[in-house]
Amino acid sequence: MPPSAAASSSSSSSPPPLEEITHLLPLLLLSCLTVKSFHGRWHHLRPKLLRLSSSLSTISTAPQNPLLHHHLLPSLLLTLRSLTSLSDCHLPSPPPSKLLTQSDLDLLLKSGLLSISNAIVLPQPGPASSKDDLAFFVKDLFARLRIAGPDFKKDSLDRLLELLHQDDKNSVAVSRDGDVACLVHLLDCGNHSLVRERAAEAVAVLSAASESSRRTVFEEGALGPLLRMIESGSPAARERAVAAVEAITSDPENAWAVSAYGGVGALVGACGTGSMPAARAHAAGALANIACFDDARRAMAEEEEGGGGAAAVGALVELLGSGTAAARANAARCLGILASARGTAFRDVILVCGGLRRLLELLREAADPETTEHALRAIHSLSASPRAARTLSSSSPAFLLHVAELVKNGNQGCQRVSASLIGNLSLADETKRAMSGCMPFLVKMLELAQKSVQAQEASARALVSLLSVKANRRDFVRDEKSLSRVVQMLDPKNECGVCKSFPILVVIALTTGGSGGGCRKRLAAAGASQHLQRLVDLDVAGAKKALQRIMGNPIKNIFVRKLERVNHIIT
């Protein structure tokens, strides 16, 4: 109810609201029997007025509740006055706004605030509260949100946020028993700024709590008002709104709608230095959520053109150097997705903006596995650019040794991306020699990556690259465990899930170059020849070449064996 209406209804020149309501109700009950227009509606309205009359009879003994006496009763009085005006109207079609009277009374009665038991503020349900108690509390909160003034709306939203923060399971009750559409309506710019902020926070918590509550928020149309709030709200409101958008767009089924609402520019703007640190982090996360969609990338490209060539990417690269830990991780994730897109446009812009250097710094400084993986994936995506690949191949040994260390001790994602980088880059022999310590881990990756052909290929290519160095081949065959694993993977009877072509590539790499003799002997002694012969019979690609490499030149082998025999006799 507008404050002016409340003031006029409670002014000293007018009787108290309860007194006037008590006077109007008997007149309205009589009108229900005599009115001519919309007789059916009046017939349904009469029981509601009777219930209202019964509830009001207990008000004099009820506790003094500010919501009841300062908001609900004045609002009820305005509704009854409208109803009185409607009962005096004899036109065939009364004014459209009057048709809301019945639903207004429904709301007032259903809220339960007119009964003695609910005339006071309900206690916050505890963790052990029953489902019915929780549902009743939620319905009461939303009744207050629908009919109370700004101050009571803020109080009710605070209690709602307390409930949501108490337990993620409460979000299910709120989305099921509450009125999420009412919550979304509070995001509109016509509401008090503090009400909008708290409503945005509640929407953000709901969206992050569960898939079902997130879907409810999206289906009730929250995304549009939230994006508008990001563009025009207060700094605090923008932070809460962009957090909600990040949570909503975490589901791909929702993320596509941001570009449909024209909200990409708002998110790009929220990444800038004018926003609060937390808002920048959430905005980068939301951009990462939508970056896989062509429409969103096109919108970002348009932002590029409108921002001097580097609006979106420039803001993300800036975050890599000056944002919070969460902002840096989200910016790296988004840049990695953009760099992996078809075409070279985003990769070129990222490189021009200094993104590769910032990503290398982030990789070096990252304190958690998730940030490390995001930075590494972005670097890997950029390595598709020849310019970036040259820079990475000739970069400081510290970076490349870090990559080798991630093969050994990183999480599964970091191991795969690191292996892929080793296989893709043109590294110097000295660098490969320094990275040789990760070879046993690459063999283990190859053996365990049963369900991922991409991971098998990455580890095999990395091994082939490192085994191009003679000293690395010598070390590899001396490692009986690694050699045995490769040979076992060749066995046709071993259904380990590893594509046979990958261990074959490793065998070919081991038997290349000047150290081939010693490697061939060790491979043959480990049983590789027998397995390869069976693979040749099965017509597996590469098996014949690998077998020939192990067996060597037959004539040369006879000569070598005779020479060894002579040397043995002489000694």
Phi and psi in degrees as a GROMACS rama.xvg file:
@    title "Ramachandran Plot"
@    xaxis  label "Phi"
@    yaxis  label "Psi"
@TYPE xy
-58.4337  143.185  PRO-2
-58.0874  -36.313  PRO-3
-62.131  -39.1742  SER-4
-65.5077  -40.6402  ALA-5
-64.1423  -39.4165  ALA-6
-65.8949  -42.6972  ALA-7
-67.3061  -35.6051  SER-8
-73.2095  -22.236  SER-9
-110.45  14.1877  SER-10
-66.858  160.071  SER-11
-68.6108  -19.6202  SER-12
-80.5147  -10.6969  SER-13
-111.966  153.462  SER-14
-65.0596  157.813  PRO-15
-56.6339  148.735  PRO-16
-54.1971  -41.5296  PRO-17
-64.5888  -38.6481  LEU-18
-64.9147  -43.7512  GLU-19
-69.5914  -36.5155  GLU-20
-62.7439  -42.8176  ILE-21
-62.8005  -32.0763  THR-22
-74.2453  -37.4659  HIS-23
-76.4403  -33.7421  LEU-24
-59.0002  -47.4542  LEU-25
-60.446  -35.7722  PRO-26
-65.9832  -39.9032  LEU-27
-70.0578  -36.8472  LEU-28
-62.3236  -37.4006  LEU-29
-69.0511  -38.2574  LEU-30
-63.7464  -31.358  SER-31
-59.1024  -27.25  CYS-32
-89.2127  -20.5067  LEU-33
-111.671  -16.6556  THR-34
-65.9924  147.995  VAL-35
-100.874  -39.4492  LYS-36
-76.1834  136.949  SER-37
51.3553  53.0813  PHE-38
-57.8484  -38.1112  HIS-39
-63.5433  -39.743  GLY-40
-66.0728  -41.4571  ARG-41
-64.8346  -34.2481  TRP-42
-61.7323  -41.9776  HIS-43
-74.0033  -25.6817  HIS-44
-76.2755  -30.1209  LEU-45
-57.9846  -46.5251  ARG-46
-59.1618  -33.2492  PRO-47
-68.3705  -39.6914  LYS-48
-66.343  -36.5718  LEU-49
-63.7115  -43.5658  LEU-50
-62.8079  -39.9376  ARG-51
-63.2141  -43.2132  LEU-52
-60.9679  -41.6439  SER-53
-64.8223  -41.1142  SER-54
-66.3038  -40.3088  SER-55
-67.6306  -23.3083  LEU-56
-66.0296  -16.8962  SER-57
-98.9414  -2.86489  THR-58
-63.18  -36.1224  ILE-59
-61.4056  -26.4657  SER-60
-101.939  0.0745598  THR-61
-81.0182  155.023  ALA-62
-60.647  153.062  PRO-63
-76.1073  109.106  GLN-64
-112.267  117.819  ASN-65
-55.4701  -38.709  PRO-66
-60.9174  -39.26  LEU-67
-69.9224  -49.1823  LEU-68
-86.4849  -25.6646  HIS-69
-102.088  -15.1264  HIS-70
-128.833  -51.4385  HIS-71
-67.6567  -48.6908  LEU-72
-65.638  -43.3311  LEU-73
-60.5328  -38.9974  PRO-74
-65.2889  -40.8269  SER-75
-63.5547  -39.268  LEU-76
-61.8193  -42.6458  LEU-77
-62.0589  -39.6641  LEU-78
-64.2854  -43.3043  THR-79
-68.1788  -35.0993  LEU-80
-62.8903  -41.6065  ARG-81
-61.2747  -40.3967  SER-82
-65.9913  -38.0927  LEU-83
-63.0311  -42.6032  THR-84
-62.1506  -38.5035  SER-85
-67.2867  -35.7582  LEU-86
-68.4235  -22.6133  SER-87
-88.1321  -4.6643  ASP-88
-88.6799  127.139  CYS-89
-110.891  13.6554  HIS-90
-73.5749  153.943  LEU-91
-59.659  -36.0405  PRO-92
-129.353  103.747  SER-93
-65.5848  165.486  PRO-94
-54.9165  139.17  PRO-95
-56.2338  -35.8474  PRO-96
-63.6174  -26.1033  SER-97
-69.9928  -19.5006  LYS-98
-71.0303  -9.11934  LEU-99
-83.5023  -5.28545  LEU-100
-58.4452  -45.2502  THR-101
-62.045  -43.2342  GLN-102
-67.9484  -32.832  SER-103
-60.6292  -46.54  ASP-104
-65.0661  -38.125  LEU-105
-54.7865  -48.1151  ASP-106
-61.5742  -45.3755  LEU-107
-62.478  -39.5407  LEU-108
-75.9278  -40.8964  LEU-109
-68.46  -27.3029  LYS-110
-61.4033  -25.6993  SER-111
75.3242  5.01565  GLY-112
-76.2625  -9.89161  LEU-113
-87.7335  -8.5087  LEU-114
-91.353  155.035  SER-115
-59.4043  -41.2779  ILE-116
-65.9493  -22.451  SER-117
-117.028  13.2402  ASN-118
-75.6369  -10.7647  ALA-119
-109.101  166.028  ILE-120
-69.7141  129.883  VAL-121
-70.0735  144.415  LEU-122
-69.1311  150.546  PRO-123
-66.5056  128.024  GLN-124
-64.7654  138.553  PRO-125
-87.8512  175.553  GLY-126
-57.8227  -27.6292  PRO-127
-93.1361  7.09137  ALA-128
-65.8051  150.238  SER-129
-74.2728  164.412  SER-130
-61.7829  -38.0717  LYS-131
-67.7978  -41.2919  ASP-132
-63.1547  -41.979  ASP-133
-65.2614  -42.2809  LEU-134
-63.743  -40.9268  ALA-135
-64.0264  -41.6658  PHE-136
-63.3666  -43.1984  PHE-137
-62.9104  -44.2965  VAL-138
-63.9548  -38.6806  LYS-139
-62.997  -43.1741  ASP-140
-59.6819  -45.7712  LEU-141
-72.1837  -27.9637  PHE-142
-62.876  -41.3306  ALA-143
-66.3436  -38.3414  ARG-144
-64.2077  -30.4095  LEU-145
-78.9386  -32.5631  ARG-146
-117.249  -13.8039  ILE-147
-83.2403  166.979  ALA-148
-80.1839  -179.537  GLY-149
-55.9522  -43.6803  PRO-150
-62.8332  -44.9784  ASP-151
-71.7922  -29.9748  PHE-152
-62.8955  -44.4865  LYS-153
-61.5815  -44.4991  LYS-154
-62.1117  -42.9917  ASP-155
-65.7048  -38.3689  SER-156
-67.1805  -36.557  LEU-157
-61.6531  -41.3533  ASP-158
-68.9153  -35.7255  ARG-159
-65.1132  -42.8038  LEU-160
-64.8754  -38.7342  LEU-161
-60.1074  -41.128  GLU-162
-65.5924  -43.253  LEU-163
-67.643  -37.8535  LEU-164
-75.0479  -19.5041  HIS-165
-65.9524  -40.35  GLN-166
-161.721  132.202  ASP-167
-59.0633  -28.3656  ASP-168
-65.7285  -24.0008  LYS-169
-66.4967  -23.0412  ASN-170
-63.8299  -31.5654  SER-171
-65.0571  -43.5469  VAL-172
-64.925  -39.5945  ALA-173
-66.7247  -44.2722  VAL-174
-71.4624  -24.3454  SER-175
-87.2123  -46.7197  ARG-176
-100.961  -15.6775  ASP-177
-89.8527  -176.349  GLY-178
-114.606  87.2764  ASP-179
-63.7127  -31.2507  VAL-180
-61.1096  -38.1868  ALA-181
-63.3431  -41.4107  CYS-182
-62.1474  -43.3633  LEU-183
-63.7146  -38.207  VAL-184
-61.2899  -32.0927  HIS-185
-69.5046  -10.9077  LEU-186
-77.4951  -14.689  LEU-187
-64.6972  151.291  ASP-188
-67.5377  -13.2174  CYS-189
-74.2603  -12.5246  GLY-190
-89.2552  162.795  ASN-191
-59.2679  144.545  HIS-192
-59.4696  -39.5247  SER-193
-69.2067  -33.3245  LEU-194
-64.8057  -43.14  VAL-195
-62.5275  -42.4523  ARG-196
-61.3775  -47.3352  GLU-197
-68.1203  -36.8785  ARG-198
-64.8229  -40.4984  ALA-199
-63.8941  -39.2258  ALA-200
-64.5214  -41.424  GLU-201
-63.1806  -41.132  ALA-202
-64.0212  -39.4265  VAL-203
-63.8376  -43.9345  ALA-204
-64.688  -43.8452  VAL-205
-60.2209  -42.6464  LEU-206
-68.7815  -30.4652  SER-207
-86.3894  -14.1894  ALA-208
-76.1802  -43.9497  ALA-209
-159.347  161.012  SER-210
-65.2063  -38.3896  GLU-211
-68.1018  -44.5747  SER-212
-68.2956  -34.1728  SER-213
-64.0824  -40.9438  ARG-214
-65.1063  -39.5981  ARG-215
-62.5733  -44.5523  THR-216
-60.3803  -44.2959  VAL-217
-65.7162  -44.203  PHE-218
-68.3049  -23.4855  GLU-219
-83.4011  2.65635  GLU-220
84.5442  31.2504  GLY-221
-74.2119  -24.0956  ALA-222
-62.728  -43.762  LEU-223
-60.7044  -53.5415  GLY-224
-59.4279  -35.1437  PRO-225
-66.075  -42.5753  LEU-226
-64.6547  -37.5533  LEU-227
-66.0726  -36.6013  ARG-228
-65.5461  -36.1221  MET-229
-62.4386  -35.9896  ILE-230
-77.0863  -34.5493  GLU-231
-128.689  -0.278462  SER-232
-80.8732  173.839  GLY-233
-67.6049  163.011  SER-234
-53.4879  -42.2069  PRO-235
-67.4373  -39.8242  ALA-236
-66.6304  -39.2645  ALA-237
-62.0699  -41.2144  ARG-238
-61.6967  -45.0163  GLU-239
-69.4717  -37.4794  ARG-240
-67.3104  -42.1816  ALA-241
-71.9873  -28.6521  VAL-242
-65.1953  -40.2554  ALA-243
-65.6495  -40.8914  ALA-244
-64.5344  -40.3331  VAL-245
-60.8864  -43.1011  GLU-246
-65.7425  -43.1784  ALA-247
-63.4855  -42.0116  ILE-248
-79.9675  -1.08393  THR-249
-65.1968  -19.3619  SER-250
-93.6261  120.409  ASP-251
-55.8448  -29.7549  PRO-252
-64.9806  -20.8431  GLU-253
-100.126  -28.8393  ASN-254
-63.0096  -32.9916  ALA-255
-60.0469  -25.8884  TRP-256
-72.5141  -17.2574  ALA-257
-60.4583  -46.6527  VAL-258
-68.3052  -31.1659  SER-259
-64.9172  -34.3334  ALA-260
-81.1182  -4.33163  TYR-261
71.3292  31.6749  GLY-262
-97.428  1.85199  GLY-263
-63.0982  -42.926  VAL-264
-60.394  -37.0349  GLY-265
-63.877  -40.2665  ALA-266
-68.9306  -39.8375  LEU-267
-61.7698  -43.3916  VAL-268
-62.4885  -36.3944  GLY-269
-69.9385  -17.4622  ALA-270
-75.9779  -16.8255  CYS-271
-71.1875  171.458  GLY-272
-69.3166  -13.9876  THR-273
-75.9127  -10.4469  GLY-274
-94.0833  162.139  SER-275
-68.7299  150.323  MET-276
-52.7996  -44.0713  PRO-277
-66.0623  -36.8948  ALA-278
-64.4229  -38.7663  ALA-279
-62.9024  -40.8977  ARG-280
-63.8388  -45.6368  ALA-281
-65.5395  -38.3419  HIS-282
-64.4673  -41.7306  ALA-283
-63.9894  -37.9824  ALA-284
-64.9483  -40.55  GLY-285
-66.1829  -40.335  ALA-286
-63.1169  -38.0697  LEU-287
-64.4429  -35.9305  ALA-288
-65.3211  -32.8337  ASN-289
-100.47  -6.95053  ILE-290
-66.6154  -17.3557  ALA-291
-79.8565  -6.16167  CYS-292
-95.7949  133.937  PHE-293
-58.1274  -42.0683  ASP-294
-61.542  -40.8743  ASP-295
-67.0912  -41.3929  ALA-296
-64.5054  -38.7703  ARG-297
-62.1248  -40.9597  ARG-298
-64.2288  -38.1513  ALA-299
-65.5158  -38.8756  MET-300
-63.2555  -38.0553  ALA-301
-66.1289  -36.3342  GLU-302
-63.0892  -35.5844  GLU-303
-58.1189  -47.8263  GLU-304
-64.1305  -38.3855  GLU-305
-77.0394  -13.4903  GLY-306
-112.474  30.2222  GLY-307
76.7413  18.9561  GLY-308
99.9488  -6.65777  GLY-309
-153.078  41.5645  ALA-310
-69.1831  -60.5975  ALA-311
-69.6357  -53.9553  ALA-312
-63.8929  -40.0163  VAL-313
-60.5376  -41.7486  GLY-314
-64.8776  -39.6654  ALA-315
-68.5314  -41.3277  LEU-316
-65.0082  -38.7467  VAL-317
-60.6061  -39.2628  GLU-318
-62.7977  -32.7497  LEU-319
-59.1066  -30.58  LEU-320
-98.9  -25.0955  GLY-321
-127.184  -2.68061  SER-322
-84.0586  175.13  GLY-323
-68.754  172.8  THR-324
-58.4455  -42.6715  ALA-325
-66.5078  -38.7519  ALA-326
-65.6763  -41.1399  ALA-327
-64.6616  -41.9242  ARG-328
-64.3246  -45.0487  ALA-329
-67.0812  -38.5731  ASN-330
-63.7355  -42.4571  ALA-331
-63.242  -41.0335  ALA-332
-62.1237  -43.7753  ARG-333
-66.5499  -43.7377  CYS-334
-63.5006  -36.7279  LEU-335
-63.4127  -40.5632  GLY-336
-66.2645  -43.1198  ILE-337
-64.6228  -39.981  LEU-338
-69.2252  -24.294  ALA-339
-86.8337  -4.31558  SER-340
-68.5959  159.001  ALA-341
-60.929  144.853  ARG-342
88.909  173.826  GLY-343
-114.292  0.362925  THR-344
-58.1773  -53.0142  ALA-345
-67.3577  -38.033  PHE-346
-60.0888  -43.7354  ARG-347
-62.7995  -43.1593  ASP-348
-64.9915  -41.9361  VAL-349
-60.4795  -43.2386  ILE-350
-66.3076  -41.7236  LEU-351
-62.6097  -36.974  VAL-352
-79.5086  2.45508  CYS-353
80.8084  22.4305  GLY-354
-65.5776  -35.8994  GLY-355
-64.5675  -43.961  LEU-356
-61.8012  -43.2338  ARG-357
-65.6428  -36.8216  ARG-358
-66.9269  -38.9005  LEU-359
-64.131  -39.0694  LEU-360
-63.8618  -43.5254  GLU-361
-63.1987  -41.2315  LEU-362
-60.7993  -39.3497  LEU-363
-69.9561  -34.137  ARG-364
-97.6839  -10.18  GLU-365
-58.503  136.27  ALA-366
-104.898  -4.6557  ALA-367
-135.869  153.334  ASP-368
-60.4626  -35.1081  PRO-369
-65.2063  -46.6286  GLU-370
-63.7239  -41.2661  THR-371
-57.7163  -45.1121  THR-372
-66.1156  -41.6439  GLU-373
-61.4773  -44.5593  HIS-374
-64.637  -42.8745  ALA-375
-65.0501  -40.7597  LEU-376
-64.829  -39.3833  ARG-377
-64.8274  -41.9926  ALA-378
-62.3213  -42.9788  ILE-379
-61.4187  -42.6895  HIS-380
-63.7461  -38.7986  SER-381
-68.9538  -26.3721  LEU-382
-65.5726  -11.1516  SER-383
-67.1791  -19.1323  ALA-384
-81.362  126.938  SER-385
-54.2853  -38.5626  PRO-386
-62.0268  -46.2961  ARG-387
-67.5272  -38.7313  ALA-388
-61.6895  -40.8975  ALA-389
-63.8552  -41.6837  ARG-390
-63.265  -43.7234  THR-391
-69.2112  -39.0001  LEU-392
-64.3041  -31.7675  SER-393
-103.917  12.2106  SER-394
-72.7897  177.131  SER-395
-61.2943  146.744  SER-396
-56.9859  -26.5966  PRO-397
-60.4027  -41.1941  ALA-398
-64.5377  -47.1084  PHE-399
-68.5368  -35.8123  LEU-400
-67.7516  -32.3657  LEU-401
-64.3503  -41.1155  HIS-402
-61.09  -44.8115  VAL-403
-62.5909  -36.6835  ALA-404
-67.0148  -34.5992  GLU-405
-68.2113  -29.8202  LEU-406
-62.7598  -36.1469  VAL-407
-80.6725  -42.1186  LYS-408
-124.889  -1.04277  ASN-409
-77.3625  170.387  GLY-410
-71.3168  176.115  ASN-411
-59.3813  -41.2142  GLN-412
-63.6205  -45.0022  GLY-413
-63.6633  -38.6684  CYS-414
-60.6021  -45.1503  GLN-415
-66.3268  -44.6831  ARG-416
-67.8013  -38.8763  VAL-417
-62.9298  -43.7125  SER-418
-61.1765  -41.6512  ALA-419
-63.524  -39.2449  SER-420
-63.6761  -44.3783  LEU-421
-59.2653  -40.842  ILE-422
-72.6762  -26.9185  GLY-423
-88.0004  -30.3445  ASN-424
-83.9713  150.185  LEU-425
-92.5711  95.0229  SER-426
-98.6458  149.071  LEU-427
-70.228  153.721  ALA-428
-59.9975  -36.2417  ASP-429
-63.8794  -38.3139  GLU-430
-67.1948  -43.6299  THR-431
-61.936  -37.1843  LYS-432
-65.4198  -39.6752  ARG-433
-68.2962  -24.2552  ALA-434
-93.3264  4.05259  MET-435
-62.9171  -21.4096  SER-436
-63.6141  -15.9404  GLY-437
-90.2276  -2.43398  CYS-438
-60.534  -44.9255  MET-439
-58.9437  -32.5091  PRO-440
-74.2547  -31.2193  PHE-441
-67.3102  -37.4732  LEU-442
-63.9907  -42.4094  VAL-443
-63.5039  -40.2987  LYS-444
-59.3801  -45.5033  MET-445
-60.6162  -38.7336  LEU-446
-73.5012  -34.6629  GLU-447
-94.6029  -14.7414  LEU-448
-81.2957  61.9489  ALA-449
-68.2132  -35.0196  GLN-450
-101.527  5.16286  LYS-451
-128.564  103.443  SER-452
-64.0265  -34.9046  VAL-453
-62.6002  -41.4823  GLN-454
-67.0299  -38.9175  ALA-455
-62.0763  -45.0632  GLN-456
-63.5488  -41.6475  GLU-457
-62.1023  -45.9489  ALA-458
-67.7724  -38.1263  SER-459
-65.8119  -44.2969  ALA-460
-64.5005  -37.484  ARG-461
-64.2255  -42.5782  ALA-462
-62.5573  -44.1477  LEU-463
-59.8019  -39.8364  VAL-464
-64.3289  -46.8646  SER-465
-70.2978  -31.2256  LEU-466
-78.2123  -1.03328  LEU-467
-70.8727  -11.3331  SER-468
-95.6804  128.133  VAL-469
-57.3258  -44.0967  LYS-470
-64.7467  -32.4742  ALA-471
-69.3845  -36.5314  ASN-472
-66.0274  -39.422  ARG-473
-64.9807  -42.3957  ARG-474
-65.8897  -36.6805  ASP-475
-63.5294  -47.9911  PHE-476
-72.8448  -18.1117  VAL-477
-78.7162  -17.3867  ARG-478
-85.5057  95.6635  ASP-479
-60.265  -35.669  GLU-480
-65.6991  -45.9334  LYS-481
-65.4749  -43.6486  SER-482
-62.6693  -42.8225  LEU-483
-63.2222  -38.821  SER-484
-63.7944  -43.4297  ARG-485
-62.9365  -43.4695  VAL-486
-65.3632  -40.5775  VAL-487
-62.8627  -34.9131  GLN-488
-67.7814  -21.0002  MET-489
-77.0921  -23.297  LEU-490
-62.5734  118.78  ASP-491
-59.3122  -26.224  PRO-492
-78.4502  -14.4423  LYS-493
-85.9707  100.613  ASN-494
-90.1868  67.1588  GLU-495
-86.8221  -5.31517  CYS-496
88.3034  1.26807  GLY-497
-92.0966  129.408  VAL-498
-61.8032  126.649  CYS-499
-62.1947  -23.1675  LYS-500
-65.2126  -25.3905  SER-501
-76.0925  -48.8836  PHE-502
-63.8123  -28.5881  PRO-503
-61.8381  -42.1947  ILE-504
-60.1255  -39.4155  LEU-505
-64.5325  -42.2233  VAL-506
-62.4876  -43.8572  VAL-507
-61.069  -41.5487  ILE-508
-64.6594  -36.6798  ALA-509
-68.3291  -28.8445  LEU-510
-99.4868  19.4204  THR-511
-100.513  140.654  THR-512
89.8865  -169.681  GLY-513
-68.714  -20.8385  GLY-514
-91.6192  11.1248  SER-515
-60.2637  -34.5002  GLY-516
-59.1434  -53.0131  GLY-517
-64.1406  -39.591  GLY-518
-66.0879  -39.9468  CYS-519
-63.0308  -41.6883  ARG-520
-62.1505  -44.8173  LYS-521
-67.4239  -37.7139  ARG-522
-65.3119  -44.0647  LEU-523
-64.4315  -41.9847  ALA-524
-64.0509  -30.1052  ALA-525
-80.9128  -5.50981  ALA-526
97.6453  13.5621  GLY-527
-65.778  -34.1296  ALA-528
-62.1906  -45.3385  SER-529
-62.0012  -44.3008  GLN-530
-63.7747  -42.3731  HIS-531
-65.8164  -35.9491  LEU-532
-62.7682  -40.7485  GLN-533
-65.6892  -37.2339  ARG-534
-68.3595  -33.0562  LEU-535
-64.1125  -43.1854  VAL-536
-62.7191  -30.0199  ASP-537
-85.691  1.07489  LEU-538
61.6828  41.806  ASP-539
-81.6207  131.036  VAL-540
-59.1485  132.753  ALA-541
88.3925  -16.5914  GLY-542
-65.3102  -40.7843  ALA-543
-63.1614  -43.6485  LYS-544
-62.6782  -43.4546  LYS-545
-64.2491  -40.2506  ALA-546
-64.3782  -42.9697  LEU-547
-62.882  -37.172  GLN-548
-63.378  -38.5516  ARG-549
-72.5897  -43.5781  ILE-550
-71.365  -31.7759  MET-551
72.3196  -169.213  GLY-552
-74.5498  119.06  ASN-553
-57.3033  -44.7037  PRO-554
-63.7591  -43.8322  ILE-555
-62.9776  -35.9124  LYS-556
-65.8624  -40.591  ASN-557
-62.1105  -43.3252  ILE-558
-63.7762  -42.1529  PHE-559
-64.7686  -42.7911  VAL-560
-64.3005  -39.9249  ARG-561
-65.5555  -40.6336  LYS-562
-64.2086  -39.7024  LEU-563
-64.8282  -36.5715  GLU-564
-66.6445  -42.202  ARG-565
-61.7578  -45.1322  VAL-566
-60.5054  -35.7338  ASN-567
-67.8734  -40.2046  HIS-568
-66.1204  -40.6879  ILE-569
-64.3498  -42.2017  ILE-570
